[in-house]
Every structure is written in structure tokens, then in C-alpha cells.
């Protein structure tokens, strides 16, 4: 997957997750998001999705 498509997919996934967590009343923090995506990555069977989750984790860790 090229870089621009990966970035767009990461933005959509991250936006959906943050919206869903806020709607459910969860506290949004960088640490909580990293834990959430690490859990998603561990249980992912699709290599491309796992790569996308890892990219999100890396971006959040660098922020």
C-alpha cells in the first residue's frame, strides 16, 4: 500500500476510534489510543491492517 493511501486509511481509522470512544464516554489520551491500537494489532489476522495499526502506533508514539 502506498504512503498516501496508508495515511488516509490511518486518519479514517483514528477518527472513527476517537469519535466512538468519546461518544461512549471514554477518556481520550495518547497512551489509551496506543494501548487500543496495540490490542487491535495483536488480534489482527490481516497483514495490511496490522501494518496500518503499527503505523498509527508509531505516529502516536512520535507525537
Secondary structure as UniProt FT lines:
FT   HELIX           3..23
FT   TURN            24..25
FT   HELIX           30..42
FT   HELIX           47..62
//
